[in-house]
Amino acid sequence: MELRGATGELRWVYMVAAVIGPWKVSSVAPGELVLDAAIVSHDTYRLTQHDLTAHLRVGKRIYTWSVESITFWSATRMTVKLGAREP
């Protein structure tokens, strides 16, 4: 599976923890999805909290997943291990 988009957000509850630019979700193993994204802006405190969710826009639809872990490669690039997709 591969999904691409131009905009999205990582949220802590209802607050934006990070705004992301071009992104790609890919399957790295059966049942394991990874989000690779450019970071447009972020709130360091909110990104360190538990229960983050990824909200990814594809056209008029928004797909939402729980966030299991985040790896920062630089100030402008991150990889996110996604958990369960939320309704």
Sequence and secondary structure as in RCSB ss.txt:
>XXXX:A:sequence
MELRGATGELRWVYMVAAVIGPWKVSSVAPGELVLDAAIVSHDTYRLTQHDLTAHLRVGKRIYTWSVESITFWSA
TRMTVKLGAREP
>XXXX:A:secstr
 EEEESEEEEEETTEEEEEEEEEEEEEEETTEEEEEEEEEEE HHHHTSSSEEEEEEETTEEEEEEEEEEEEEET
TEEEEEEEEEE 
